[in-house]
Amino acid sequence: MSSQASAPDEGLKLLQKLSKQELITIIQDDAKNWLAHDGLWFQAIEKTHGMEVAIAADTDAWRHFTVIEAKRIMARLNLQPGGGIPALLECLNHRLYARLNLQEAIEVSDTRAVFRMVDCRVQSARKRKGLDDFPCKSVGIVEYSEFARTIDPRITTRCIACPPDAHPDDFFCSWEFTLEP
């Protein structure tokens, strides 16, 4: 091994020496890098194969990624499947999106919650550029349904509004999660 290379343990040792604020900055930057890659990947497929194929590929990727993300969050939080709405809301707060977007849960009970993306980094950037909302509803339905089902198979997901749907100015998308008996 050359003197330039480092084993994964060396990277962990470097992280352990950082302050809490430095670690928070890294987490936020890593989330931004992840989202940038996601967007560039999508744009490359769209440019080569068109919007319809890009959305289909994105939907398939999210079908798998959202389950992986949910399972990793649950493991990190030491949660088992079946934790209901409280577990889902806790896990939603630990997603990569939660590091970048402003989200809220309203109308929360033990059997139901409404989750809203108040400020979405992707949609806000499009808005600043004078572009229409990105039509992410079909991807979002798969993403949120599979995430919730991974947390607790009894949870059903309903889209309240998500682009290309019209939505009020106070959120970009909204999802209802219901715990079925």
N, C-alpha and C positions, 0 to 999 in steps of 0.2 A: 504494500500500500504506500502511495506517495505521501509526502509530508503535507500536501495540499488536501488530501481526502480526509474525511472525518466519518466515524461510525455514528449511527443514530444516537448512541449514548452521549457522544460529545455534544450533539445538538441539544439534548435534554439538559446536560450540565450547564450549557450556556443559558438556557431558559431559567433554570433554577437560580441563577445569579441576578436576574433582573428584578426590578421593583414591580410592585403591583400595577402602577400606572404604565410602565413599559410593556407589561404583559397585556393589559387592556388594549393598548395601542396596537400591538401585534395581532390580537384577536380581531379587532375591527378592520385592520388592514387585510388580514387573511380573508375575512368575509367579503370585503370589496373585491379582492383578487378573484375569489370564487365566482362572484356575480359577474365580473367582467368576462371571465372565461365562458361562463354560461351564455352570456349575450353574444360574444364573438363566435362561439360554436354555432349558435342558432343562426346568426347572420350569414355564416359561411354556407350552411345548408340551404338557407333561403336564396342566396345568390346563385347557387349551383342548380337547385332543384325546385325552387318556388316556395311560396308561403305555405301552401297546403301540406307539402311533404315535410317542411321544417316543423310545422306544428305537430304532425303525426310522430315524427322522430322525437321531438321534445316531450310529447305526452308519454311515449314509451320510456324515455330516459327517466322522467319524473316518477313513473309507476314503480320503478326499481329504487331510485335514489331516495325517495321519501320514506320508504320502508327501512332502508339502511340507516338513514338519519334518525328515524324514530327509535330503532333498536339501540343505536349507540347512545342516544340521549337517555333512554330508559336504563341502560347499563350504568352509565355515569351517575345517574340519580338513584341507582339501586331500586328501580321500580319493576314490578312484574306486570305482564299484561292483565287487564281487567280492573284497572284503577279508576275507571269511570271518568266523568267530566273533570273532577279536580286534577287527576293525573294528566289528562289531555291538555288542560290549560297550563299546567306547570311545564310540560314538554314543549308546548308552543313557544314559551318564553325562552327556551334554550336552542331554538333553531338558528341556523346561520342568518336567516332573514331578520330575526329579532335583534341582531347586532346592527342592522342597517335601516330598518323600517320602523315607523311608529305604529304600533298595533294596540288594540284594546279588546277586552272581553266585557260584554254588557249582558244584562238579563241573565245573570248566572244563577243556577240552582244546581242541586245534586243530579238532576236529570236533563238539563238543557243549558246551553250557552250560545250566545251570539258573539262571534269573533269578527272584528273588522280591521282591515288594513287602512289606517288613517292616512298615513303617508308612505307611499311605495316609491323607493328610489328609482325604479325603472320608469314608472308612470310619471313621476314628477319631472324627471329629465326630459321625457317626451313632451310634457306640457310646456316646459321652459323653451323647448325648441319649436313650439308651435305645431307639434304633430298630434294626431289623434291618439287616443289611448291604444295601447297594445292589446289586441283581442286574446286575452289569456284565459278566458273562462273554461274552455274545453280542457286545457292543461290543469287549471286550478281544481276542477272537479275531481280529476284523478289524483292530483297531489294531496289535497286535503282529505279526501275520502280514504285513501290508502294510509295516510299518516294516522288519522283518527282510528281506523280499524286495527292498525298495528298496536296502538296504545290500548285499545279495548275493542274487541270484535263486536260488542253490543252497540257501539256508537254508529249512528247513521249521520250522514252529512248532506245538507241541502244548501245549494247556492242561493243566497238572497239576491245578490247583484254582483256582477263581475264583468269588466269590459269583454265584449263589446256592448254589454247592457248599459243603459243609462244608469248613472249613480249620482247621489247628491254630492255637493262639494266637500262634505265632511268625512268622506271615506272613498276609497277606490274599489274595494271589494268587501263583501260581507258573507259570512258563512254561519249556518245554524247547525249545531251539533246536538243530537238528541240521543240519550241513553235509552235503548229499547230494553224492555224487561226480558 
